[in-house]
Amino acid sequence: MSVGQIIRFYRQKIGLTQEELGRGICTLSYISKIELEQTAYSHDIIKVISDRLNIDIEKEVALLENMENQLNRWHKFIIMQKMDFVEAMYKEFERIPFLNSTEYAAYYTLLKARYYILKKDYVKTYSILQSVKKIYQNLPPFEKNLQLHVWGIYYIETNEISLEKDTRQAINILKEIDIDKYRNDEYYYHIARANHLIQNKTMAYAQAEKALRHFKDTKNFKMALETEAFMLAQIHNDKNTDIKQIEESYYNLIQECDLLNAVEIKEILLGNLSFVYWRRKDYIKAQRLCIEALNLVEKPSAPYLKTLRNYLILCQDGKLIKKTEALRMAHKGRSVAKQMNNMLYQILFKIITFRIEDKKKQYYEYIEVKALPYFQSANHLSLLKKYAMELYEYYLETAQYENAAKISNILVEL
C-alpha cells in the first residue's frame, strides 16, 4: 500500500470526492494521479492533503512498512500463547483502519481467526474462516497453508469439546499442508493431535516428538510442556510401561505446570494420571486427583463435563460415594450439558444415570437406541467401540444372539 493508496483510503472513509480533497490545494487530476502513484509529488503538498484528512502520513507509512514484521511477531506470540502480548498487539492492529485494504489483509485475518481460537470463541473463528474462503480465493502459498492449518486447529478444538462431529476432518485438512512451503514446525503438534482423534497413537507420538524438538529449540516452554503431557497420554496405558516411571513423569510435569502457572495443562495432567490409577483399580488415588482436577477446570466447559463424568465413573467402580450424591452430580452434569447444547455429554450423563440407578434394561436399551447411533453419526470411535463392546457382551450373556450379531457388525467395521 503506497502513500497514494493511504490517501485514497482516508478520503473515501470520510466521504470526500477527489475534487473536494484537492480544493484550494491542487487539481482533481493531480489528486487522482497521486492516489494512483502516477506522478511525483512534493512533501509539502502531501502534508497539506494529510492535514485536511486529519492523518499523520509519515506515521501511517511507517506502520505499513513494519506491518509484515509486526504480524510475524503476533503470530509468534499466538503460538507461544503469551496472552498479554497477544491482546496488546490485537488492539494495536484493530486501530489501523486501512489494514484490511493492504496486501497483508488475508494474513491478518487468518491470524485473527487463530486469536479467537485462543479465546475459545469458535463461532467467531468459523465466521472469519468462512469469510477468508469467500474473499481470498487465490492466496499465496504461505497464507494458503496457514488457512489449512487454522482450519485444522479449529476442527481439533471443536471436536475435543464435542461441537464438531467428524473426527477425520482435522487430519484430512492438515494433510493438505505443504510443510516445505509453510515452514512452520508447530504444524507437527496439531497433526499429532489430529492423529490422536482417530486413535492413531503411534503416529500421534511420532509427530509430537517432532513438535517437542521444535518447541524446545524455540524456547516455547509452555507448548513444550503441553506436548510432553500429550506424549505421556499416548503411552500411559501401555502394559509394558512401569507405573513408577509413569507416576514420576506425571508429577515432574505437574511441578513444571506450577512453575509456569500452566493451570489448564495441570488440570489435564491430573485428569490423565487419575485415569491411569482408575485403570489399575487404585480408586482412592484416582478420586483424589480427579477432585483436584475438578477444582481447577473452567466451569461450565466441555473439559469440566469430561472430568465430572470420569469422577462419577471411577467413584461408581470404587464404590466411593453414596447413590444419592452420585445421582445429584449426574443430574448436574446433564443439566450443564443441556445449557451448553452439548449432545454428547447429555447422552453420556444419561448413560451414567441409568447405571447409578441400576436400571439395567433401560441402560442397554438407551445405549442401543440413542447412544450408538449418535456415536456412529458423530464418528466418536472410542466411545462407539467401548459401548458397542459392552452391549455385545450383554447380548451374549443373555443369549440374545441375533442382537449380538447386529452389534458385531459395528465392531467389525471399526
Stockholm file with secondary structure:
# STOCKHOLM 1.0

chainA/1-414         MSVGQIIRFYRQKIGLTQEELGRGICTLSYISKIELEQTAYSHDIIKVISDRLNIDIEKEVALLENMENQLNRWHKFIIMQKMDFVEAMYKEFERIPFLNSTEYAAYYTLLKARYYILKKDYVKTYSILQSVKKIYQNLPPFEKNLQLHVWGIYYIETNEISLEKDTRQAINILKEIDIDKYRNDEYYYHIARANHLIQNKTMAYAQAEKALRHFKDTKNFKMALETEAFMLAQIHNDKNTDIKQIEESYYNLIQECDLLNAVEIKEILLGNLSFVYWRRKDYIKAQRLCIEALNLVEKPSAPYLKTLRNYLILCQDGKLIKKTEALRMAHKGRSVAKQMNNMLYQILFKIITFRIEDKKKQYYEYIEVKALPYFQSANHLSLLKKYAMELYEYYLETAQYENAAKISNILVEL
#=GR chainA/1-414 SS CCHHHHHHHHHHHHTCCHHHHHTTTSCHHHHHHHHTTCSCCCHHHHHHHHHHHTCCHHHHHHHHHTHHHHHHHHHHHHHHTCHHHHHHHHHHHHTCTTGGGSTTHHHHHHHHHHHHHHTTCHHHHHHHHHHHHHHCSSCCHHHHHHHHHHHHHHHHHHHHTTSSCCTTHHHHHHTTCCHHHHCCTTHHHHHHHHHHHTTCHHHHHHHHHHHHHHHHHTTCHHHHHHHHHHHHHHHTTCTTSCHHHHHHHHHHHHHHHHHHTCHHHHHHHHHHHHHHHHHTTCHHHHHHHHHHHHHHSCSSSHHHHHHHHHHHHHHHHHTCSCHHHHHHHHHHHHHHHHHTTCHHHHHHHHHHHHHHTTCHHHHHHHIIIIIHHHHHHHTCHHHHHHHHHHHHHHHHHTTCHHHHHHHHHHHHHC
#=GC SS_cons         CCHHHHHHHHHHHHTCCHHHHHTTTSCHHHHHHHHTTCSCCCHHHHHHHHHHHTCCHHHHHHHHHTHHHHHHHHHHHHHHTCHHHHHHHHHHHHTCTTGGGSTTHHHHHHHHHHHHHHTTCHHHHHHHHHHHHHHCSSCCHHHHHHHHHHHHHHHHHHHHTTSSCCTTHHHHHHTTCCHHHHCCTTHHHHHHHHHHHTTCHHHHHHHHHHHHHHHHHTTCHHHHHHHHHHHHHHHTTCTTSCHHHHHHHHHHHHHHHHHHTCHHHHHHHHHHHHHHHHHTTCHHHHHHHHHHHHHHSCSSSHHHHHHHHHHHHHHHHHTCSCHHHHHHHHHHHHHHHHHTTCHHHHHHHHHHHHHHTTCHHHHHHHIIIIIHHHHHHHTCHHHHHHHHHHHHHHHHHTTCHHHHHHHHHHHHHC
//
